[in-house]
Amino acid sequence: MDEHLVALETRMQQLQEAIRQALTQHDSVQVKLLGEELARTRGAWNVLCGLSEVPDTTQLEVRPETAPTVAEPHQVVPVRDQVHQALALLTVPASPKLLSQVHQAFFSSPLNTARLTTLRRDEERSFRSAPYGRAYYICPALTSDLLSPARGLLALSTWPLEQRLVGPLTQRVHFLTSALRLADAAEHLAGDTGMPQPVQQLLLHYSRNIHGDTPRGPLDLDALRRAAAAELEIHADDDADTRAEAAQRARQQLGDVEQIFGNILRSTARLRRTS
Protein backbone atom coordinates (compact mmCIF):
# COMPACT_ATOMS: atom_id res chain seq x y z
CA MET A 1 0.00 0.00 0.00
CA ASP A 2 2.79 2.45 0.98
CA GLU A 3 4.66 1.76 -2.28
CA HIS A 4 1.53 2.48 -4.28
CA LEU A 5 0.94 5.74 -2.43
CA VAL A 6 4.54 6.86 -3.00
CA ALA A 7 4.28 6.01 -6.71
CA LEU A 8 1.07 8.01 -7.07
CA GLU A 9 2.48 10.96 -5.13
CA THR A 10 5.59 10.93 -7.34
CA ARG A 11 3.42 10.84 -10.44
CA MET A 12 1.33 13.79 -9.20
CA GLN A 13 4.51 15.83 -8.69
CA GLN A 14 5.67 14.93 -12.20
CA LEU A 15 2.33 15.96 -13.68
CA GLN A 16 2.33 19.24 -11.80
CA GLU A 17 5.81 20.02 -13.15
CA ALA A 18 4.71 19.06 -16.68
CA ILE A 19 1.68 21.35 -16.36
CA ARG A 20 3.92 24.23 -15.30
CA GLN A 21 6.14 23.65 -18.34
CA ALA A 22 3.12 23.51 -20.64
CA LEU A 23 1.81 26.76 -19.15
CA THR A 24 5.11 28.51 -19.86
CA GLN A 25 4.84 27.30 -23.47
CA HIS A 26 1.20 28.45 -23.68
CA ASP A 27 0.18 24.91 -24.75
CA SER A 28 -3.45 24.91 -23.63
CA VAL A 29 -4.20 21.48 -25.13
CA GLN A 30 -1.36 19.84 -23.22
CA VAL A 31 -2.37 21.64 -20.04
CA LYS A 32 -5.89 20.24 -20.37
CA LEU A 33 -4.68 16.66 -20.98
CA LEU A 34 -2.17 16.79 -18.15
CA GLY A 35 -4.79 18.27 -15.83
CA GLU A 36 -7.16 15.42 -16.61
CA GLU A 37 -4.49 12.83 -15.84
CA LEU A 38 -3.59 14.66 -12.64
CA ALA A 39 -7.25 14.48 -11.59
CA ARG A 40 -7.32 10.73 -12.29
CA THR A 41 -4.09 10.15 -10.39
CA ARG A 42 -5.35 12.18 -7.44
CA GLY A 43 -8.56 10.13 -7.52
CA ALA A 44 -6.54 6.90 -7.32
CA TRP A 45 -4.59 8.37 -4.38
CA ASN A 46 -7.86 9.20 -2.64
CA VAL A 47 -9.04 5.62 -3.14
CA LEU A 48 -5.91 4.16 -1.55
CA CYS A 49 -6.28 6.57 1.37
CA GLY A 50 -9.88 5.49 1.87
CA LEU A 51 -11.25 8.91 0.94
CA SER A 52 -13.48 7.60 -1.86
CA GLU A 53 -14.80 4.34 -3.26
CA VAL A 54 -13.13 2.39 -6.06
CA PRO A 55 -15.09 2.86 -9.30
CA ASP A 56 -16.30 -0.27 -11.13
CA THR A 57 -14.40 0.22 -14.39
CA THR A 58 -16.06 -2.77 -16.08
CA GLN A 59 -19.47 -1.13 -15.80
CA LEU A 60 -18.59 2.47 -16.56
CA GLU A 61 -21.34 4.33 -18.35
CA VAL A 62 -20.40 6.08 -21.57
CA ARG A 63 -21.23 9.67 -20.76
CA PRO A 64 -22.00 12.22 -23.45
CA GLU A 65 -18.66 13.99 -23.04
CA THR A 66 -16.71 10.72 -23.50
CA ALA A 67 -19.02 8.98 -25.94
CA PRO A 68 -17.71 8.31 -29.44
CA THR A 69 -18.54 11.03 -31.90
CA VAL A 70 -18.44 11.07 -35.67
CA ALA A 71 -15.57 13.21 -36.97
CA GLU A 72 -16.30 15.88 -39.52
CA PRO A 73 -15.07 15.00 -43.03
CA HIS A 74 -12.48 17.79 -43.05
CA GLN A 75 -10.94 16.81 -39.73
CA VAL A 76 -7.67 14.87 -39.90
CA VAL A 77 -7.05 13.06 -36.60
CA PRO A 78 -3.42 11.99 -36.00
CA VAL A 79 -2.86 8.23 -35.72
CA ARG A 80 -1.71 8.61 -32.11
CA ASP A 81 -4.98 10.31 -31.17
CA GLN A 82 -6.98 7.69 -33.10
CA VAL A 83 -5.33 4.90 -31.12
CA HIS A 84 -6.00 6.76 -27.89
CA GLN A 85 -9.67 7.21 -28.81
CA ALA A 86 -10.15 3.51 -29.54
CA LEU A 87 -8.26 2.31 -26.46
CA ALA A 88 -10.09 4.75 -24.18
CA LEU A 89 -13.37 3.34 -25.48
CA LEU A 90 -12.32 -0.31 -25.08
CA THR A 91 -10.49 0.14 -21.71
CA VAL A 92 -8.41 -2.99 -22.47
CA PRO A 93 -5.28 -3.65 -24.57
CA ALA A 94 -6.12 -4.39 -28.19
CA SER A 95 -4.59 -5.49 -31.48
CA PRO A 96 -4.11 -3.07 -34.37
CA LYS A 97 -6.86 -4.88 -36.29
CA LEU A 98 -9.41 -4.39 -33.49
CA LEU A 99 -8.34 -0.78 -32.96
CA SER A 100 -8.91 -0.13 -36.66
CA GLN A 101 -12.33 -1.83 -36.60
CA VAL A 102 -13.43 0.08 -33.52
CA HIS A 103 -12.25 3.42 -34.82
CA GLN A 104 -13.90 2.88 -38.19
CA ALA A 105 -17.18 1.81 -36.58
CA PHE A 106 -17.45 4.35 -33.76
CA PHE A 107 -15.44 7.33 -35.03
CA SER A 108 -16.10 6.97 -38.77
CA SER A 109 -12.49 7.26 -39.89
CA PRO A 110 -9.90 4.66 -40.92
CA LEU A 111 -6.81 3.98 -38.83
CA ASN A 112 -3.54 3.35 -40.67
CA THR A 113 -2.30 0.24 -38.82
CA ALA A 114 0.94 0.21 -40.84
CA ARG A 115 2.11 3.20 -38.82
CA LEU A 116 1.57 1.62 -35.40
CA THR A 117 4.95 -0.12 -35.15
CA THR A 118 6.74 3.17 -35.79
CA LEU A 119 4.38 4.94 -33.40
CA ARG A 120 5.21 2.59 -30.54
CA ARG A 121 8.95 3.07 -31.07
CA ASP A 122 8.49 6.84 -31.19
CA GLU A 123 6.51 6.73 -27.94
CA GLU A 124 9.27 4.86 -26.11
CA ARG A 125 11.94 7.14 -27.53
CA SER A 126 9.96 10.18 -26.38
CA PHE A 127 9.53 8.77 -22.87
CA ARG A 128 13.22 7.96 -22.53
CA SER A 129 14.24 11.46 -23.61
CA ALA A 130 11.68 13.28 -21.45
CA PRO A 131 9.94 10.93 -18.95
CA TYR A 132 6.27 11.76 -18.36
CA GLY A 133 6.51 14.76 -20.67
CA ARG A 134 3.28 13.72 -22.39
CA ALA A 135 -0.14 13.21 -20.88
CA TYR A 136 -0.13 9.60 -22.06
CA TYR A 137 1.93 7.17 -24.11
CA ILE A 138 0.89 4.41 -26.48
CA CYS A 139 2.69 1.36 -25.12
CA PRO A 140 2.62 -2.43 -25.43
CA ALA A 141 0.68 -4.63 -23.06
CA LEU A 142 3.03 -6.73 -20.90
CA THR A 143 3.11 -10.50 -20.46
CA SER A 144 2.43 -11.71 -16.92
CA ASP A 145 5.27 -14.24 -16.94
CA LEU A 146 8.28 -12.36 -18.34
CA LEU A 147 6.92 -8.82 -17.99
CA SER A 148 8.00 -8.30 -21.60
CA PRO A 149 6.05 -6.62 -24.42
CA ALA A 150 3.07 -8.70 -25.50
CA ARG A 151 3.19 -9.14 -29.25
CA GLY A 152 0.58 -7.17 -31.15
CA LEU A 153 -1.27 -5.63 -28.18
CA LEU A 154 -1.29 -1.90 -27.47
CA ALA A 155 -2.31 -0.14 -24.26
CA LEU A 156 -2.27 3.28 -22.60
CA SER A 157 0.46 4.19 -20.14
CA THR A 158 -2.08 5.90 -17.88
CA TRP A 159 -3.75 2.57 -17.12
CA PRO A 160 -2.67 0.80 -13.92
CA LEU A 161 -0.14 -2.01 -14.41
CA GLU A 162 -2.81 -4.61 -13.68
CA GLN A 163 -4.82 -3.30 -16.62
CA ARG A 164 -1.85 -3.47 -19.00
CA LEU A 165 -0.79 -7.04 -18.14
CA VAL A 166 -1.96 -10.16 -19.96
CA GLY A 167 -2.03 -13.70 -18.60
CA PRO A 168 -3.39 -17.04 -19.84
CA LEU A 169 -7.04 -16.02 -19.35
CA THR A 170 -6.71 -12.35 -20.15
CA GLN A 171 -7.44 -12.50 -23.86
CA ARG A 172 -10.91 -13.89 -23.20
CA VAL A 173 -11.50 -11.51 -20.29
CA HIS A 174 -10.54 -8.57 -22.48
CA PHE A 175 -12.82 -9.77 -25.27
CA LEU A 176 -15.79 -9.97 -22.89
CA THR A 177 -14.94 -6.63 -21.26
CA SER A 178 -14.71 -4.90 -24.62
CA ALA A 179 -18.03 -6.46 -25.64
CA LEU A 180 -19.68 -4.78 -22.64
CA ARG A 181 -18.03 -1.45 -23.37
CA LEU A 182 -18.91 -1.46 -27.06
CA ALA A 183 -22.49 -2.52 -26.39
CA ASP A 184 -22.95 0.43 -24.03
CA ALA A 185 -21.30 2.80 -26.51
CA ALA A 186 -23.45 1.48 -29.36
CA GLU A 187 -26.62 2.03 -27.37
CA HIS A 188 -25.64 5.63 -26.70
CA LEU A 189 -24.59 6.19 -30.30
CA ALA A 190 -27.79 4.74 -31.75
CA GLY A 191 -30.13 7.26 -30.11
CA ASP A 192 -33.30 7.77 -32.11
CA THR A 193 -31.68 7.18 -35.51
CA GLY A 194 -30.71 3.54 -35.05
CA MET A 195 -27.37 1.80 -34.83
CA PRO A 196 -24.89 2.55 -37.65
CA GLN A 197 -24.21 -0.47 -39.84
CA PRO A 198 -20.43 -0.70 -39.09
CA VAL A 199 -21.18 -0.73 -35.35
CA GLN A 200 -23.80 -3.44 -35.79
CA GLN A 201 -21.43 -5.59 -37.86
CA LEU A 202 -18.71 -5.31 -35.23
CA LEU A 203 -21.08 -6.24 -32.41
CA LEU A 204 -22.48 -9.15 -34.43
CA HIS A 205 -18.94 -10.54 -34.48
CA TYR A 206 -18.84 -10.29 -30.69
CA SER A 207 -22.27 -11.88 -30.41
CA ARG A 208 -21.31 -14.83 -32.63
CA ASN A 209 -18.15 -15.43 -30.61
CA ILE A 210 -19.96 -15.31 -27.26
CA HIS A 211 -23.18 -17.11 -28.20
CA GLY A 212 -21.50 -19.58 -30.55
CA ASP A 213 -23.70 -18.89 -33.57
CA THR A 214 -25.30 -16.08 -35.51
CA PRO A 215 -28.22 -14.61 -33.52
CA ARG A 216 -31.60 -14.75 -35.14
CA GLY A 217 -33.37 -11.47 -35.73
CA PRO A 218 -31.95 -8.03 -34.91
CA LEU A 219 -28.97 -7.64 -32.63
CA ASP A 220 -30.06 -7.77 -28.98
CA LEU A 221 -27.66 -5.63 -26.96
CA ASP A 222 -29.17 -6.68 -23.62
CA ALA A 223 -28.74 -10.36 -24.47
CA LEU A 224 -25.16 -9.71 -25.55
CA ARG A 225 -24.41 -7.90 -22.30
CA ARG A 226 -25.98 -10.65 -20.17
CA ALA A 227 -24.01 -13.39 -21.91
CA ALA A 228 -20.73 -11.46 -21.74
CA ALA A 229 -21.20 -10.61 -18.07
CA ALA A 230 -22.09 -14.21 -17.17
CA GLU A 231 -18.97 -15.63 -18.81
CA LEU A 232 -16.81 -12.82 -17.47
CA GLU A 233 -17.82 -13.76 -13.95
CA ILE A 234 -16.34 -17.23 -14.50
CA HIS A 235 -12.88 -16.03 -15.53
CA ALA A 236 -12.48 -12.59 -13.97
CA ASP A 237 -11.25 -13.52 -10.48
CA ASP A 238 -8.55 -15.99 -11.58
CA ASP A 239 -7.35 -13.59 -14.26
CA ALA A 240 -7.28 -10.68 -11.82
CA ASP A 241 -5.20 -12.72 -9.34
CA THR A 242 -2.64 -13.57 -12.04
CA ARG A 243 -2.32 -9.98 -13.15
CA ALA A 244 -2.15 -8.62 -9.60
CA GLU A 245 0.72 -10.97 -8.77
CA ALA A 246 2.53 -10.00 -11.97
CA ALA A 247 2.00 -6.29 -11.26
CA GLN A 248 3.53 -6.69 -7.82
CA ARG A 249 6.61 -8.35 -9.36
CA ALA A 250 6.84 -5.62 -11.99
CA ARG A 251 6.82 -2.85 -9.39
CA GLN A 252 9.56 -4.60 -7.42
CA GLN A 253 11.80 -5.54 -10.37
CA LEU A 254 11.31 -2.93 -13.09
CA GLY A 255 12.05 0.75 -13.45
CA ASP A 256 9.67 3.34 -14.83
CA VAL A 257 10.56 2.75 -18.48
CA GLU A 258 10.25 -1.04 -18.22
CA GLN A 259 6.96 -0.84 -16.33
CA ILE A 260 5.51 0.99 -19.33
CA PHE A 261 7.37 -0.49 -22.32
CA GLY A 262 8.33 -3.91 -20.99
CA ASN A 263 11.38 -5.82 -19.88
CA ILE A 264 13.29 -5.92 -23.16
CA LEU A 265 16.28 -7.85 -21.75
CA ARG A 266 14.14 -10.78 -20.68
CA SER A 267 12.36 -10.78 -23.99
CA THR A 268 15.70 -10.86 -25.85
CA ALA A 269 16.99 -13.65 -23.66
CA ARG A 270 13.93 -15.74 -24.40
CA LEU A 271 14.44 -15.28 -28.15
CA ARG A 272 18.08 -16.41 -27.83
CA ARG A 273 17.07 -19.57 -25.94
CA THR A 274 14.56 -20.53 -28.60
CA SER A 275 16.84 -19.79 -31.61
Secondary structure, DSSP 4 states (H G I P E B T S, - for coil): -HHHHHHHHHHHHHHHHHHHHHHHTT-HHHHHHHHHHHHHHHHHHHHHTTSSPPP-GGG----TTTS--PPPTT----HHHHHHHHHHHH-S-B-HHHHHHHHHHHHSS---GGGHHHHHHHHHHHHHHSTT-SS--EEEEEETTT--EEEEEEEETTS-HHHHEE-TTHHHHHHHHHHHHHHHHHHHHHTTT---HHHHHHHHHHHHHHHSSPPSSS--HHHHHHHHHHHHHHHHHHHHHHHHHHHHHHHHH--HHHHHH--HHHHHHHHHHH-
